[in-house]
């Protein structure tokens, strides 16, 4: 098992890539603290973990990753339950209303940057402090996006937040490398998640929206299919393991070739 007895905090663990990562980590022997804004989503992930046959130890923590008080509570509860921390996965994220910047409400900009980028700062800071307290080591993996490397019209707040994660990853990796803390991020492409299916746009699970979107982007994906949370979870698991010991500051594309730089 790649992650046997390692303790991981996964934000946005209630669905999508977060849920896929939780299931993969469980199969690799990790102990989990799952964070999400929506308790029903956490409950569904918990049901899948219970049915997985892994016997995984986990806790669920409901709250807002952009709130410093909530984030402090997440880490306090994790240490209280498991006694240590080994891995942080910054996965929580939202989309933005698909409108041009000239029509973008300020509150939509602020909320997107708070959930997608500020949360990475808040969680990474506390994780690093805990790692240092434990004597060093530890893994921080953030979920950025190919939209952090190539801009997409009408998604400017989202693109800006994901680009911020990539540069945060590089800079923070240089700050904490002396403590043997590895900091990396992944850049998923078109992944079949609730966000892709319109959840972030107020189009919850609209099949017509999803069908049109996939039809539009599929020609730009050399491997000829959309990705799935499990595709991303495999790479996150690798980055969390000893196999990635000499990797830090990297932004790894998981896009079927849709993004190549």
N, C-alpha and C positions, 0 to 999 in steps of 0.2 A: 504494500500500500504506500502510495507516494506521500500521503499526508497523515499518517497514523498518529493519533493523539494530539495533533496540532489544533490550536484554537483559532478560529477565523470569525471575524465580523464581516458580514455581507450586507451592505445597504441596498435598498430596493430588492430585498430578498423575497418579496411576495409574488412575483411573476416574472415572465420574460427571461432575460439573461440571468437575473439574480436567482430565480428559481432553478434554472438549468445548472447554474454554478453550485448551488446548494446541494442538488442531487448528485452532481459529480464529486464534490468534496466529500459527501457522505460515503459514497462508494469507495473513496480513497482513505477513509478512516478518520476524517477530521471531526472536531467538535465545533458546533455552529452557534453563533448569535446572529439571528436574522432580524433585520431592521426594515420597517416599511411604514409609510404613512397610513395605510389602510389595513386594519386588523383582519377583515375578511380575506384579503389576499394572503396574509401570513397564515391564516387558518388553513387555506387550501394547500399552501406549500407544506405545512405541517402534516396534513393528511397524506400527501404524496411521500413525504419522508417516512412516516409511520408504515406506509405500505411497501416501502422499498426493500425491506428485509435486511437493511444494513445495521440496524440497532443503534443508529446514530444518536448521540446526545446533542440536544439543542435547546435553545430558548428563543422566544420571539419577543421583540421589543417594538412597540408601536410609538411613532413620533415623527417629528419633522427634522430632517437632516440639515436644514438651513438654520436651525435654532441651536445656539451654543449650549443652552441649558439641556435640551433634549440629547444632544450628542454626548455631553458629559455623563448624562444618566445612562446612555447606551454602554459606554465604556466601563462605568462603575459597576453596572449589573453584570457585565461580561466577566470582569475580574472577580467579582464577588462569587459568581457561579463556578468559574473554571480555574481561577487562580493565576492566570497568565494570558498573554495574547501572542500569537505568532504571525497572523496574516490579517490584513485588511483588504477587502475588495470594495472600492468606491464605485458602486454601480447605479445608485439612485439617479434618476434623470427624468426630465419632462421635455415635451416639445413646446413650440410656441404657435400662436395663431398665424396661419399662412397669409400674412399681409405684408406689403412693402414697409420699409422703415419709416417712410413719410406718414404712414397711417398707423404705426405701431404704438399702442398704448404704453405709457411709461411703466405702468404696473406689470405688464406682460414681460417687458424687458427685464425688470428687476427680479421678478419671480423666476424666470428662466435662468438667469445668472446665479441667483441665490441657491436654487436646488442643484443645478448642474456643476457649478464651479466653487461657490463658497463652501458647499458641503465637503468638497475634496480637501480644502484647506482645513476646515474644522476637524474632520475625522483623521486626516493624515498627521496633523499636529499632535493629537492625543495618542495616536498609535505610536508615533516615533518616540514620544516621551515615555510611553510604557516599555517600548523595546529597549531604550537606553537604560531605564530603571532595572530591567532584567539582565543587563550586561551586554546588550547589543544583539545584532541579528534581527531577523524579521523581514516580512515581505509586505509591500504596499503595491497593489495593482488597481489601477483606475480604468474605467470604461470611458474612453473618449469616443471618437467616431471618424469615419472617413470624411465627414462634414467638417472636421477640424483641420483637414488638410486641403480640401477643395471646397470653396464656398458655393452655396446653393441659394438662388434667389428665393425670397419670401421666408427664408429660415435663418435670417441674420443673427438673431439672439442665440439660437441653438448652435450655429456654426462658431460664433465668437466664444461661447462657453466651452465647446469641445476643443477649439484651438488653445484656449487657456489651459485646459487640462494637460495637453501635450507639453507646453512650455513649463508648466508647473512641475510636471514629471521630471523634465530634464534638469531644472534648477534645483529641485529638492533632492534629486539623486546625488548631486554634487555636494549638497550641504550635509547629508547624513551618511555618505559612503564610508567615512572613517569609522562609523559605528557598525559597519557590516550590514547595513539596512539596504535592501534592494528595492528600488522604486521604478516601476514600469507601467505602461498603459497599453491597452489594446484599442484598435480602431476598427470596429465592426462596420461592414457595409450594409447591404439590404438584408436585414434579419427579420424573420417572421416572429414578431413580438406584438403585444397589445399596442405599443407605441406606433409601430408601422401600420397596424390595422386601424389607426385613426384615433386611438384613445387620447392622445395628447392634443387632438384637434377638435374634441367634442363629437367625434364620429365613431363612438364605441362599437368596435367589431362590425363595421359596415362592410359587408362582403363586396359590394359593387366598388367602393373606394379602393379596397385592397386589390381587386382584380384589375382595375384600371392602372393602379400604381405599378403592379408587377409587370403588366404588359408594356408599360412605358420604359421601365429600367432594365428588363431582362436582356435586351440586345446589347447592353453595355457591360454585361457580366460574362467574361470568357468561359467560365465553367457552366453557364447556362441554367443556373437555378438560384433561388434566394437561399440565404443561410438560415440556420436554426439556432436557438439558444445553446444547444449541445455543441455546435461547432465552436462557438465562442468559449464555452466552459472548458473545453479541452485545452485551449491555449492558456486561459487563466490558471488552470490547474498546473500546467507545466511551469508557468512563471512563479507559482507559489511553492514549487517543489525544489529539492536540492539540485535537480538537473539544470536549473537556471541560475546557479550560484554565481556565475561570472557575467550576468546580464544586468545592467541597470541603466536607467535613463532612456529606454527604448519605447517606441510607439509602433506596435506591430499591427499591420493590416490583416483583417480577417474578412475578406470581401469577395472571394471567388475571382479575384483579378480586376474587380471594378475600380479599385484604387491601387496604384502601383508606386506611389512615391511617399 
